[in-house]
Amino acid sequence: MEDPRSEMFRKLIDKDPENPMILFSLGNELFKEEKYEEARGHLAKAVENKPDYSVAFRTLGRTHFELGEYDEARSVFERGREVAQENGDLQTAKEINVFMKRLEKRGG
């Protein structure tokens, strides 16, 4: 059965399929549900439509990490860290650094 939150965001996507906030929100919910492959597509589209969306980069990197796509995760994390620093989003930059360390430990 579909989680009510992700179902709500799916309905919003139907109305506004290019909205980066809705794309991120749906991708984030799917990530929480461990539906990583589906989450990846929505999160990738969110950063494509809003290239300065540091939080979406963070979650997209985590999604690649969970899927074992370590090269992609590293690339997304590096770009996300740059974006976060450019935006002055220091908390997201710190979180990305933590995930980069996990990636290194896992051999990615």
C-alpha positions as CSV (number, residue, x, y, z in Angstrom):
1,M,0.0,0.0,0.0
2,E,1.2,3.5,-0.9
3,D,2.3,5.8,1.9
4,P,-0.2,8.7,2.2
5,R,2.6,11.3,2.0
6,S,4.1,10.0,-1.1
7,E,0.6,9.6,-2.6
8,M,-0.1,13.2,-1.9
9,F,3.2,14.3,-3.6
10,R,2.4,12.1,-6.6
11,K,-0.9,14.0,-7.0
12,L,0.9,17.3,-6.8
13,I,3.5,16.1,-9.4
14,D,0.6,15.3,-11.8
15,K,-0.4,19.0,-11.6
16,D,3.1,20.5,-11.7
17,P,5.6,17.9,-12.9
18,E,8.6,20.3,-13.2
19,N,8.3,21.9,-9.7
20,P,11.6,21.2,-7.9
21,M,10.1,21.5,-4.4
22,I,7.5,18.8,-5.2
23,L,10.0,16.6,-7.0
24,F,12.3,16.8,-4.0
25,S,9.5,16.1,-1.5
26,L,8.3,13.0,-3.4
27,G,11.9,11.8,-3.8
28,N,12.6,12.4,-0.2
29,E,9.5,10.4,0.9
30,L,10.4,7.6,-1.5
31,F,13.9,7.6,0.0
32,K,12.4,7.2,3.5
33,E,10.4,4.3,2.1
34,E,13.6,2.8,0.8
35,K,12.3,3.0,-2.8
36,Y,15.7,4.3,-3.9
37,E,15.5,3.7,-7.6
38,E,12.3,5.6,-7.9
39,A,13.5,8.3,-5.6
40,R,16.6,8.8,-7.7
41,G,14.7,9.9,-10.7
42,H,12.6,12.5,-8.9
43,L,15.6,13.9,-7.0
44,A,17.7,14.0,-10.2
45,K,15.0,16.0,-11.9
46,A,14.7,18.3,-8.9
47,V,18.4,19.3,-9.1
48,E,18.1,19.5,-12.9
49,N,15.3,22.0,-12.6
50,K,16.9,23.9,-9.6
51,P,20.7,23.5,-9.9
52,D,21.2,25.4,-6.6
53,Y,19.0,23.0,-4.5
54,S,21.7,21.8,-2.1
55,V,19.3,19.7,0.1
56,A,18.1,17.8,-3.0
57,F,21.8,17.1,-4.0
58,R,22.4,15.7,-0.5
59,T,19.4,13.3,-0.7
60,L,20.3,12.4,-4.3
61,G,23.8,11.5,-3.2
62,R,22.5,9.4,-0.4
63,T,20.2,7.6,-2.8
64,H,23.1,6.7,-5.1
65,F,25.0,5.6,-2.0
66,E,22.2,3.3,-0.9
67,L,22.0,1.8,-4.4
68,G,25.8,1.1,-4.3
69,E,26.4,3.7,-7.1
70,Y,29.5,5.1,-5.4
71,D,31.0,7.1,-8.3
72,E,27.7,8.8,-8.9
73,A,27.3,9.4,-5.1
74,R,30.7,11.0,-4.9
75,S,30.1,13.3,-7.9
76,V,26.7,14.4,-6.6
77,F,28.0,15.0,-3.1
78,E,30.9,17.0,-4.5
79,R,28.6,19.2,-6.5
80,G,26.1,19.4,-3.6
81,R,28.8,20.6,-1.3
82,E,29.9,23.3,-3.7
83,V,26.2,24.4,-4.1
84,A,25.7,24.4,-0.3
85,Q,28.8,26.5,0.3
86,E,27.8,29.0,-2.5
87,N,24.4,29.3,-0.8
88,G,25.8,29.7,2.7
89,D,24.0,26.5,3.6
90,L,26.6,25.3,6.1
91,Q,24.5,22.6,7.8
92,T,23.9,20.8,4.5
93,A,27.6,21.1,3.6
94,K,28.5,19.5,7.0
95,E,26.0,16.7,6.4
96,I,27.4,16.1,2.9
97,N,30.9,15.9,4.4
98,V,29.7,13.2,6.8
99,F,28.2,11.2,4.0
100,M,31.4,11.6,2.0
101,K,33.4,10.1,4.9
102,R,30.9,7.1,5.0
103,L,31.4,6.7,1.2
104,E,35.2,6.6,1.7
105,K,34.9,4.0,4.5
106,R,32.7,1.8,2.3
107,G,35.4,1.9,-0.4
108,G,33.6,4.2,-2.8
